[in-house]
Amino acid sequence: MPSFEMIYDTEEDVLEVTFEDFEETFSRTIALNDCILLYTDLNFQSAWGLSFYGYGTLLQVNETVLDDLNSLSEPNRLRILQLLAQPPVSHFLEVRDREEGVAVIKSPNLEVLLG
């Protein structure tokens, strides 16, 4: 990952991670569930960022369900799952069950992120 920005708001317990600068008119925001948003290009080719609402709480639970993926068409759902499975997103989130959309939120090691 060439550069990234992480902002954590302790009062709101929100972590926002931006992997690339992007033009909002060419981006899509995909809700993975009520607490997690993925920012990507219009064709789901690359992940531009993530937002975690209740990040500290998400780290404390064993798993979370990405149930909003069910509202996508199957081809788009599979594209999103592919994005989630590769860096840089996979440093923050691990999908354990693709069919059920079960994931674990991770606290990445900065050494890994810095490469």
N, CA, C and O atoms as CSV, one atom per row, in Angstrom:
chain,resi,resn,atom,element,x,y,z
A,1,MET,N,N,0.863,-1.151,0.000
A,1,MET,CA,C,0.000,0.000,0.000
A,1,MET,C,C,0.912,1.217,0.000
A,1,MET,O,O,1.623,1.438,0.981
A,2,PRO,N,N,0.919,2.019,-1.067
A,2,PRO,CA,C,1.836,3.143,-1.171
A,2,PRO,C,C,1.639,4.186,-0.077
A,2,PRO,O,O,2.621,4.651,0.502
A,3,SER,N,N,0.434,4.556,0.214
A,3,SER,CA,C,0.161,5.494,1.293
A,3,SER,C,C,-1.260,5.253,1.770
A,3,SER,O,O,-2.097,4.719,1.043
A,4,PHE,N,N,-1.512,5.655,2.995
A,4,PHE,CA,C,-2.843,5.500,3.538
A,4,PHE,C,C,-3.022,6.516,4.647
A,4,PHE,O,O,-2.061,7.108,5.138
A,5,GLU,N,N,-4.273,6.704,5.030
A,5,GLU,CA,C,-4.582,7.611,6.122
A,5,GLU,C,C,-5.558,6.898,7.045
A,5,GLU,O,O,-6.553,6.332,6.592
A,6,MET,N,N,-5.269,6.928,8.336
A,6,MET,CA,C,-6.171,6.361,9.327
A,6,MET,C,C,-6.540,7.456,10.309
A,6,MET,O,O,-5.676,8.164,10.825
A,7,ILE,N,N,-7.827,7.587,10.558
A,7,ILE,CA,C,-8.313,8.558,11.531
A,7,ILE,C,C,-9.245,7.808,12.475
A,7,ILE,O,O,-10.205,7.165,12.050
A,8,TYR,N,N,-8.937,7.906,13.769
A,8,TYR,CA,C,-9.789,7.273,14.764
A,8,TYR,C,C,-10.362,8.348,15.678
A,8,TYR,O,O,-9.618,9.127,16.273
A,9,ASP,N,N,-11.667,8.387,15.785
A,9,ASP,CA,C,-12.371,9.312,16.670
A,9,ASP,C,C,-12.758,8.528,17.919
A,9,ASP,O,O,-13.658,7.688,17.881
A,10,THR,N,N,-12.074,8.807,19.022
A,10,THR,CA,C,-12.316,8.054,20.250
A,10,THR,C,C,-13.708,8.292,20.818
A,10,THR,O,O,-14.333,7.366,21.334
A,11,GLU,N,N,-14.194,9.516,20.727
A,11,GLU,CA,C,-15.525,9.819,21.272
A,11,GLU,C,C,-16.620,9.058,20.530
A,11,GLU,O,O,-17.550,8.543,21.151
A,12,GLU,N,N,-16.515,8.989,19.226
A,12,GLU,CA,C,-17.527,8.317,18.409
A,12,GLU,C,C,-17.198,6.842,18.152
A,12,GLU,O,O,-18.047,6.090,17.675
A,13,ASP,N,N,-15.958,6.429,18.471
A,13,ASP,CA,C,-15.468,5.070,18.212
A,13,ASP,C,C,-15.580,4.730,16.721
A,13,ASP,O,O,-16.097,3.680,16.339
A,14,VAL,N,N,-15.081,5.646,15.899
A,14,VAL,CA,C,-15.124,5.481,14.445
A,14,VAL,C,C,-13.697,5.463,13.903
A,14,VAL,O,O,-12.892,6.347,14.197
A,15,LEU,N,N,-13.404,4.434,13.104
A,15,LEU,CA,C,-12.125,4.359,12.405
A,15,LEU,C,C,-12.393,4.543,10.927
A,15,LEU,O,O,-13.197,3.824,10.333
A,16,GLU,N,N,-11.708,5.520,10.335
A,16,GLU,CA,C,-11.796,5.728,8.890
A,16,GLU,C,C,-10.411,5.515,8.305
A,16,GLU,O,O,-9.429,6.102,8.761
A,17,VAL,N,N,-10.348,4.670,7.293
A,17,VAL,CA,C,-9.091,4.355,6.631
A,17,VAL,C,C,-9.252,4.671,5.151
A,17,VAL,O,O,-10.196,4.211,4.508
A,18,THR,N,N,-8.327,5.455,4.617
A,18,THR,CA,C,-8.329,5.766,3.194
A,18,THR,C,C,-7.060,5.181,2.588
A,18,THR,O,O,-5.951,5.497,3.021
A,19,PHE,N,N,-7.229,4.329,1.589
A,19,PHE,CA,C,-6.094,3.674,0.938
A,19,PHE,C,C,-5.592,4.470,-0.260
A,19,PHE,O,O,-4.403,4.437,-0.577
A,20,GLU,N,N,-6.485,5.176,-0.917
A,20,GLU,CA,C,-6.144,5.958,-2.105
A,20,GLU,C,C,-6.994,7.214,-2.136
A,20,GLU,O,O,-8.124,7.226,-1.648
A,21,ASP,N,N,-6.439,8.273,-2.715
A,21,ASP,CA,C,-7.255,9.448,-2.978
A,21,ASP,C,C,-8.220,9.089,-4.095
A,21,ASP,O,O,-7.853,8.399,-5.046
A,22,PHE,N,N,-9.441,9.554,-3.977
A,22,PHE,CA,C,-10.411,9.224,-5.016
A,22,PHE,C,C,-11.357,10.381,-5.247
A,22,PHE,O,O,-11.592,11.214,-4.371
A,23,GLU,N,N,-11.881,10.404,-6.429
A,23,GLU,CA,C,-12.865,11.399,-6.832
A,23,GLU,C,C,-14.250,10.847,-6.503
A,23,GLU,O,O,-14.634,9.792,-7.008
A,24,GLU,N,N,-14.988,11.544,-5.672
A,24,GLU,CA,C,-16.275,11.043,-5.195
A,24,GLU,C,C,-17.272,10.761,-6.315
A,24,GLU,O,O,-18.130,9.892,-6.166
A,25,THR,N,N,-17.174,11.474,-7.427
A,25,THR,CA,C,-18.109,11.229,-8.520
A,25,THR,C,C,-17.858,9.889,-9.202
A,25,THR,O,O,-18.722,9.392,-9.923
A,26,PHE,N,N,-16.670,9.294,-8.980
A,26,PHE,CA,C,-16.338,8.005,-9.580
A,26,PHE,C,C,-16.260,6.904,-8.534
A,26,PHE,O,O,-15.640,5.867,-8.767
A,27,SER,N,N,-16.884,7.123,-7.386
A,27,SER,CA,C,-16.794,6.132,-6.315
A,27,SER,C,C,-18.172,5.622,-5.923
A,27,SER,O,O,-19.199,6.238,-6.210
A,28,ARG,N,N,-18.154,4.480,-5.258
A,28,ARG,CA,C,-19.372,3.900,-4.706
A,28,ARG,C,C,-19.130,3.611,-3.243
A,28,ARG,O,O,-18.038,3.201,-2.850
A,29,THR,N,N,-20.140,3.825,-2.449
A,29,THR,CA,C,-20.099,3.460,-1.045
A,29,THR,C,C,-20.980,2.233,-0.884
A,29,THR,O,O,-22.170,2.257,-1.197
A,30,ILE,N,N,-20.378,1.167,-0.394
A,30,ILE,CA,C,-21.088,-0.085,-0.207
A,30,ILE,C,C,-21.190,-0.359,1.284
A,30,ILE,O,O,-20.170,-0.480,1.962
A,31,ALA,N,N,-22.394,-0.457,1.795
A,31,ALA,CA,C,-22.593,-0.847,3.189
A,31,ALA,C,C,-22.417,-2.359,3.276
A,31,ALA,O,O,-23.113,-3.119,2.602
A,32,LEU,N,N,-21.477,-2.781,4.116
A,32,LEU,CA,C,-21.294,-4.212,4.341
A,32,LEU,C,C,-22.246,-4.695,5.434
A,32,LEU,O,O,-22.738,-5.823,5.398
A,33,ASN,N,N,-22.491,-3.822,6.399
A,33,ASN,CA,C,-23.527,-4.003,7.425
A,33,ASN,C,C,-23.788,-2.629,8.039
A,33,ASN,O,O,-23.370,-1.616,7.478
A,34,ASP,N,N,-24.461,-2.583,9.162
A,34,ASP,CA,C,-24.792,-1.293,9.775
A,34,ASP,C,C,-23.565,-0.540,10.285
A,34,ASP,O,O,-23.637,0.666,10.520
A,35,CYS,N,N,-22.445,-1.233,10.458
A,35,CYS,CA,C,-21.259,-0.630,11.077
A,35,CYS,C,C,-20.073,-0.441,10.140
A,35,CYS,O,O,-19.114,0.243,10.500
A,36,ILE,N,N,-20.113,-1.026,8.956
A,36,ILE,CA,C,-18.935,-1.027,8.085
A,36,ILE,C,C,-19.310,-0.577,6.678
A,36,ILE,O,O,-20.238,-1.103,6.063
A,37,LEU,N,N,-18.561,0.414,6.185
A,37,LEU,CA,C,-18.729,0.899,4.814
A,37,LEU,C,C,-17.442,0.673,4.038
A,37,LEU,O,O,-16.346,0.844,4.570
A,38,LEU,N,N,-17.584,0.291,2.783
A,38,LEU,CA,C,-16.459,0.119,1.864
A,38,LEU,C,C,-16.592,1.156,0.768
A,38,LEU,O,O,-17.674,1.342,0.211
A,39,TYR,N,N,-15.500,1.830,0.458
A,39,TYR,CA,C,-15.467,2.811,-0.629
A,39,TYR,C,C,-14.670,2.197,-1.773
A,39,TYR,O,O,-13.541,1.744,-1.584
A,40,THR,N,N,-15.262,2.186,-2.950
A,40,THR,CA,C,-14.654,1.522,-4.095
A,40,THR,C,C,-14.972,2.300,-5.369
A,40,THR,O,O,-15.738,3.264,-5.347
A,41,ASP,N,N,-14.378,1.872,-6.465
A,41,ASP,CA,C,-14.686,2.487,-7.752
A,41,ASP,C,C,-16.025,1.951,-8.266
A,41,ASP,O,O,-16.593,1.026,-7.685
A,42,LEU,N,N,-16.513,2.523,-9.333
A,42,LEU,CA,C,-17.824,2.156,-9.855
A,42,LEU,C,C,-17.912,0.703,-10.311
A,42,LEU,O,O,-18.996,0.119,-10.305
A,43,ASN,N,N,-16.780,0.112,-10.708
A,43,ASN,CA,C,-16.764,-1.263,-11.215
A,43,ASN,C,C,-16.273,-2.279,-10.201
A,43,ASN,O,O,-16.058,-3.443,-10.540
A,44,PHE,N,N,-16.093,-1.848,-8.955
A,44,PHE,CA,C,-15.616,-2.731,-7.885
A,44,PHE,C,C,-14.258,-3.356,-8.206
A,44,PHE,O,O,-14.029,-4.531,-7.919
A,45,GLN,N,N,-13.368,-2.576,-8.796
A,45,GLN,CA,C,-12.039,-3.074,-9.149
A,45,GLN,C,C,-11.001,-2.848,-8.055
A,45,GLN,O,O,-10.042,-3.610,-7.942
A,46,SER,N,N,-11.191,-1.797,-7.246
A,46,SER,CA,C,-10.227,-1.531,-6.172
A,46,SER,C,C,-10.927,-0.903,-4.972
A,46,SER,O,O,-11.932,-0.204,-5.104
A,47,ALA,N,N,-10.368,-1.171,-3.811
A,47,ALA,CA,C,-10.897,-0.612,-2.571
A,47,ALA,C,C,-10.165,0.686,-2.279
A,47,ALA,O,O,-8.934,0.726,-2.289
A,48,TRP,N,N,-10.916,1.741,-2.021
A,48,TRP,CA,C,-10.328,3.051,-1.752
A,48,TRP,C,C,-10.346,3.406,-0.279
A,48,TRP,O,O,-9.592,4.275,0.159
A,49,GLY,N,N,-11.208,2.735,0.498
A,49,GLY,CA,C,-11.250,3.038,1.920
A,49,GLY,C,C,-12.304,2.240,2.652
A,49,GLY,O,O,-13.129,1.556,2.047
A,50,LEU,N,N,-12.259,2.343,3.973
A,50,LEU,CA,C,-13.205,1.679,4.862
A,50,LEU,C,C,-13.590,2.622,5.988
A,50,LEU,O,O,-12.786,3.454,6.408
A,51,SER,N,N,-14.802,2.497,6.473
A,51,SER,CA,C,-15.225,3.178,7.690
A,51,SER,C,C,-15.823,2.132,8.616
A,51,SER,O,O,-16.649,1.320,8.200
A,52,PHE,N,N,-15.399,2.159,9.876
A,52,PHE,CA,C,-15.913,1.258,10.902
A,52,PHE,C,C,-16.566,2.103,11.988
A,52,PHE,O,O,-15.901,2.918,12.627
A,53,TYR,N,N,-17.848,1.914,12.197
A,53,TYR,CA,C,-18.574,2.611,13.253
A,53,TYR,C,C,-18.704,1.639,14.422
A,53,TYR,O,O,-19.253,0.548,14.271
A,54,GLY,N,N,-18.198,2.038,15.583
A,54,GLY,CA,C,-18.138,1.129,16.723
A,54,GLY,C,C,-16.945,0.202,16.608
A,54,GLY,O,O,-17.032,-0.976,16.955
A,55,TYR,N,N,-15.828,0.732,16.120
A,55,TYR,CA,C,-14.634,-0.081,15.853
A,55,TYR,C,C,-14.166,-0.839,17.092
A,55,TYR,O,O,-13.882,-2.034,17.006
A,56,GLY,N,N,-14.081,-0.173,18.234
A,56,GLY,CA,C,-13.650,-0.840,19.464
A,56,GLY,C,C,-14.562,-1.992,19.825
A,56,GLY,O,O,-14.098,-3.043,20.264
A,57,THR,N,N,-15.846,-1.803,19.644
A,57,THR,CA,C,-16.815,-2.862,19.915
A,57,THR,C,C,-16.646,-4.003,18.923
A,57,THR,O,O,-16.694,-5.171,19.309
A,58,LEU,N,N,-16.449,-3.679,17.652
A,58,LEU,CA,C,-16.256,-4.715,16.630
A,58,LEU,C,C,-15.017,-5.565,16.915
A,58,LEU,O,O,-15.008,-6.761,16.623
A,59,LEU,N,N,-13.984,-4.961,17.476
A,59,LEU,CA,C,-12.775,-5.720,17.816
A,59,LEU,C,C,-13.015,-6.702,18.956
A,59,LEU,O,O,-12.317,-7.709,19.070
A,60,GLN,N,N,-14.000,-6.411,19.798
A,60,GLN,CA,C,-14.245,-7.242,20.970
A,60,GLN,C,C,-15.162,-8.434,20.699
A,60,GLN,O,O,-15.188,-9.380,21.486
A,61,VAL,N,N,-15.902,-8.403,19.612
A,61,VAL,CA,C,-16.795,-9.529,19.309
A,61,VAL,C,C,-16.048,-10.550,18.458
A,61,VAL,O,O,-15.085,-10.220,17.766
A,62,ASN,N,N,-16.511,-11.795,18.523
A,62,ASN,CA,C,-15.844,-12.861,17.771
A,62,ASN,C,C,-16.014,-12.716,16.270
A,62,ASN,O,O,-15.114,-13.043,15.497
A,63,GLU,N,N,-17.174,-12.223,15.865
A,63,GLU,CA,C,-17.437,-12.096,14.433
A,63,GLU,C,C,-18.572,-11.118,14.197
A,63,GLU,O,O,-19.334,-10.789,15.106
A,64,THR,N,N,-18.665,-10.665,12.964
A,64,THR,CA,C,-19.759,-9.809,12.534
A,64,THR,C,C,-20.257,-10.339,11.192
A,64,THR,O,O,-19.504,-10.962,10.444
A,65,VAL,N,N,-21.502,-10.093,10.900
A,65,VAL,CA,C,-22.086,-10.589,9.655
A,65,VAL,C,C,-22.221,-9.421,8.686
A,65,VAL,O,O,-22.761,-8.370,9.032
A,66,LEU,N,N,-21.733,-9.615,7.489
A,66,LEU,CA,C,-21.795,-8.598,6.432
A,66,LEU,C,C,-23.102,-8.793,5.660
A,66,LEU,O,O,-23.095,-9.057,4.458
A,67,ASP,N,N,-24.215,-8.659,6.372
A,67,ASP,CA,C,-25.512,-9.005,5.807
A,67,ASP,C,C,-26.007,-8.065,4.719
A,67,ASP,O,O,-26.899,-8.437,3.956
A,68,ASP,N,N,-25.458,-6.863,4.623
A,68,ASP,CA,C,-25.887,-5.965,3.546
A,68,ASP,C,C,-25.372,-6.411,2.176
A,68,ASP,O,O,-25.842,-5.918,1.150
A,69,LEU,N,N,-24.425,-7.328,2.149
A,69,LEU,CA,C,-23.966,-7.875,0.867
A,69,LEU,C,C,-25.077,-8.653,0.170
A,69,LEU,O,O,-25.073,-8.802,-1.052
A,70,ASN,N,N,-26.024,-9.145,0.956
A,70,ASN,CA,C,-27.126,-9.930,0.382
A,70,ASN,C,C,-28.017,-9.111,-0.541
A,70,ASN,O,O,-28.732,-9.678,-1.368
A,71,SER,N,N,-27.986,-7.798,-0.414
A,71,SER,CA,C,-28.835,-6.956,-1.270
A,71,SER,C,C,-28.205,-6.720,-2.650
A,71,SER,O,O,-28.854,-6.171,-3.541
A,72,LEU,N,N,-26.954,-7.130,-2.826
A,72,LEU,CA,C,-26.270,-6.950,-4.112
A,72,LEU,C,C,-26.573,-8.113,-5.049
A,72,LEU,O,O,-26.930,-9.205,-4.608
A,73,SER,N,N,-26.426,-7.862,-6.340
A,73,SER,CA,C,-26.534,-8.971,-7.300
A,73,SER,C,C,-25.381,-9.929,-7.033
A,73,SER,O,O,-24.355,-9.530,-6.480
A,74,GLU,N,N,-25.541,-11.172,-7.416
A,74,GLU,CA,C,-24.501,-12.173,-7.139
A,74,GLU,C,C,-23.146,-11.805,-7.763
A,74,GLU,O,O,-22.127,-11.962,-7.090
A,75,PRO,N,N,-23.083,-11.324,-9.011
A,75,PRO,CA,C,-21.776,-10.928,-9.560
A,75,PRO,C,C,-21.123,-9.796,-8.755
A,75,PRO,O,O,-19.916,-9.831,-8.518
A,76,ASN,N,N,-21.895,-8.806,-8.338
A,76,ASN,CA,C,-21.344,-7.703,-7.548
A,76,ASN,C,C,-20.934,-8.177,-6.150
A,76,ASN,O,O,-19.910,-7.742,-5.623
A,77,ARG,N,N,-21.718,-9.050,-5.562
A,77,ARG,CA,C,-21.388,-9.614,-4.255
A,77,ARG,C,C,-20.050,-10.337,-4.321
A,77,ARG,O,O,-19.216,-10.187,-3.428
A,78,LEU,N,N,-19.843,-11.122,-5.375
A,78,LEU,CA,C,-18.584,-11.850,-5.533
A,78,LEU,C,C,-17.409,-10.902,-5.762
A,78,LEU,O,O,-16.312,-11.149,-5.259
A,79,ARG,N,N,-17.623,-9.821,-6.513
A,79,ARG,CA,C,-16.561,-8.827,-6.716
A,79,ARG,C,C,-16.170,-8.177,-5.390
A,79,ARG,O,O,-14.986,-7.997,-5.107
A,80,ILE,N,N,-17.168,-7.827,-4.584
A,80,ILE,CA,C,-16.889,-7.211,-3.290
A,80,ILE,C,C,-16.148,-8.193,-2.388
A,80,ILE,O,O,-15.180,-7.813,-1.728
A,81,LEU,N,N,-16.587,-9.445,-2.350
A,81,LEU,CA,C,-15.891,-10.442,-1.532
A,81,LEU,C,C,-14.440,-10.595,-1.971
A,81,LEU,O,O,-13.559,-10.806,-1.137
A,82,GLN,N,N,-14.185,-10.491,-3.269
A,82,GLN,CA,C,-12.810,-10.565,-3.772
A,82,GLN,C,C,-11.995,-9.382,-3.257
A,82,GLN,O,O,-10.849,-9.560,-2.845
A,83,LEU,N,N,-12.566,-8.180,-3.274
A,83,LEU,CA,C,-11.874,-7.001,-2.743
A,83,LEU,C,C,-11.578,-7.152,-1.254
A,83,LEU,O,O,-10.514,-6.754,-0.782
A,84,LEU,N,N,-12.520,-7.727,-0.523
A,84,LEU,CA,C,-12.339,-7.893,0.917
A,84,LEU,C,C,-11.245,-8.906,1.243
A,84,LEU,O,O,-10.637,-8.843,2.311
A,85,ALA,N,N,-10.996,-9.835,0.330
A,85,ALA,CA,C,-10.032,-10.908,0.583
A,85,ALA,C,C,-8.586,-10.514,0.314
A,85,ALA,O,O,-7.670,-11.277,0.623
A,86,GLN,N,N,-8.371,-9.338,-0.255
A,86,GLN,CA,C,-7.003,-8.963,-0.602
A,86,GLN,C,C,-6.591,-7.670,0.092
A,86,GLN,O,O,-7.432,-6.858,0.478
A,87,PRO,N,N,-5.265,-7.494,0.245
A,87,PRO,CA,C,-4.796,-6.231,0.844
A,87,PRO,C,C,-5.194,-5.058,-0.040
A,87,PRO,O,O,-5.251,-5.211,-1.260
A,88,PRO,N,N,-5.462,-3.929,0.519
A,88,PRO,CA,C,-5.263,-3.540,1.909
A,88,PRO,C,C,-6.440,-3.854,2.823
A,88,PRO,O,O,-6.299,-3.787,4.044
A,89,VAL,N,N,-7.605,-4.198,2.256
A,89,VAL,CA,C,-8.786,-4.441,3.093
A,89,VAL,C,C,-8.553,-5.619,4.037
A,89,VAL,O,O,-8.980,-5.577,5.191
A,90,SER,N,N,-7.894,-6.651,3.568
A,90,SER,CA,C,-7.698,-7.854,4.384
A,90,SER,C,C,-6.842,-7.595,5.625
A,90,SER,O,O,-6.797,-8.436,6.523
A,91,HIS,N,N,-6.172,-6.463,5.690
A,91,HIS,CA,C,-5.434,-6.109,6.905
A,91,HIS,C,C,-6.390,-5.691,8.027
A,91,HIS,O,O,-6.028,-5.729,9.203
A,92,PHE,N,N,-7.595,-5.297,7.663
A,92,PHE,CA,C,-8.568,-4.776,8.625
A,92,PHE,C,C,-9.762,-5.699,8.847
A,92,PHE,O,O,-10.454,-5.588,9.859
A,93,LEU,N,N,-10.003,-6.600,7.913
A,93,LEU,CA,C,-11.205,-7.416,7.943
A,93,LEU,C,C,-10.896,-8.761,7.301
A,93,LEU,O,O,-10.296,-8.814,6.228
A,94,GLU,N,N,-11.297,-9.831,7.942
A,94,GLU,CA,C,-11.095,-11.171,7.393
A,94,GLU,C,C,-12.449,-11.856,7.247
A,94,GLU,O,O,-13.162,-12.058,8.231
A,95,VAL,N,N,-12.795,-12.208,6.022
A,95,VAL,CA,C,-14.047,-12.939,5.781
A,95,VAL,C,C,-13.768,-14.409,6.060
A,95,VAL,O,O,-12.917,-15.026,5.419
A,96,ARG,N,N,-14.487,-14.953,7.010
A,96,ARG,CA,C,-14.285,-16.355,7.407
A,96,ARG,C,C,-15.263,-17.295,6.713
A,96,ARG,O,O,-14.969,-18.476,6.531
A,97,ASP,N,N,-16.419,-16.779,6.327
A,97,ASP,CA,C,-17.419,-17.595,5.645
A,97,ASP,C,C,-18.030,-16.743,4.537
A,97,ASP,O,O,-18.845,-15.858,4.799
A,98,ARG,N,N,-17.627,-17.018,3.297
A,98,ARG,CA,C,-18.086,-16.219,2.152
A,98,ARG,C,C,-19.582,-16.374,1.912
A,98,ARG,O,O,-20.250,-15.408,1.542
A,99,GLU,N,N,-20.113,-17.565,2.116
A,99,GLU,CA,C,-21.531,-17.811,1.861
A,99,GLU,C,C,-22.418,-17.070,2.858
A,99,GLU,O,O,-23.424,-16.471,2.477
A,100,GLU,N,N,-22.045,-17.114,4.116
A,100,GLU,CA,C,-22.839,-16.479,5.167
A,100,GLU,C,C,-22.431,-15.025,5.417
A,100,GLU,O,O,-23.137,-14.289,6.107
A,101,GLY,N,N,-21.290,-14.615,4.854
A,101,GLY,CA,C,-20.814,-13.245,5.055
A,101,GLY,C,C,-20.281,-12.989,6.455
A,101,GLY,O,O,-20.363,-11.868,6.956
A,102,VAL,N,N,-19.742,-14.009,7.080
A,102,VAL,CA,C,-19.207,-13.882,8.436
A,102,VAL,C,C,-17.772,-13.376,8.341
A,102,VAL,O,O,-16.955,-13.913,7.593
A,103,ALA,N,N,-17.481,-12.323,9.122
A,103,ALA,CA,C,-16.154,-11.710,9.091
A,103,ALA,C,C,-15.676,-11.402,10.500
A,103,ALA,O,O,-16.461,-11.341,11.446
A,104,VAL,N,N,-14.381,-11.212,10.612
A,104,VAL,CA,C,-13.745,-10.799,11.858
A,104,VAL,C,C,-13.017,-9.495,11.572
A,104,VAL,O,O,-12.320,-9.366,10.566
A,105,ILE,N,N,-13.186,-8.535,12.464
A,105,ILE,CA,C,-12.500,-7.255,12.334
A,105,ILE,C,C,-11.141,-7.383,13.000
A,105,ILE,O,O,-11.017,-7.952,14.085
A,106,LYS,N,N,-10.129,-6.849,12.340
A,106,LYS,CA,C,-8.762,-6.972,12.823
A,106,LYS,C,C,-8.185,-5.610,13.187
A,106,LYS,O,O,-8.621,-4.569,12.696
A,107,SER,N,N,-7.210,-5.657,14.048
A,107,SER,CA,C,-6.435,-4.477,14.398
A,107,SER,C,C,-5.057,-4.684,13.771
A,107,SER,O,O,-4.225,-5.395,14.333
A,108,PRO,N,N,-4.810,-4.075,12.621
A,108,PRO,CA,C,-3.579,-4.387,11.885
A,108,PRO,C,C,-2.331,-3.846,12.567
A,108,PRO,O,O,-2.357,-2.822,13.250
A,109,ASN,N,N,-1.261,-4.554,12.361
A,109,ASN,CA,C,0.048,-4.146,12.806
A,109,ASN,C,C,0.532,-3.064,11.834
A,109,ASN,O,O,0.543,-3.280,10.622
A,110,LEU,N,N,0.927,-1.918,12.354
A,110,LEU,CA,C,1.383,-0.828,11.476
A,110,LEU,C,C,2.593,-1.225,10.644
A,110,LEU,O,O,2.771,-0.725,9.533
A,111,GLU,N,N,3.410,-2.100,11.158
A,111,GLU,CA,C,4.565,-2.578,10.402
A,111,GLU,C,C,4.129,-3.253,9.110
A,111,GLU,O,O,4.762,-3.075,8.070
A,112,VAL,N,N,3.060,-4.018,9.171
A,112,VAL,CA,C,2.510,-4.677,7.984
A,112,VAL,C,C,1.991,-3.634,7.002
A,112,VAL,O,O,2.223,-3.738,5.797
A,113,LEU,N,N,1.286,-2.624,7.521
A,113,LEU,CA,C,0.726,-1.597,6.652
A,113,LEU,C,C,1.811,-0.756,5.976
A,113,LEU,O,O,1.647,-0.321,4.836
A,114,LEU,N,N,2.901,-0.534,6.676
A,114,LEU,CA,C,3.972,0.274,6.118
A,114,LEU,C,C,4.829,-0.503,5.128
A,114,LEU,O,O,5.615,0.076,4.379
A,115,GLY,N,N,4.665,-1.833,5.137
A,115,GLY,CA,C,5.332,-2.679,4.176
A,115,GLY,C,C,6.777,-2.785,4.376
A,115,GLY,O,O,7.456,-3.479,3.619
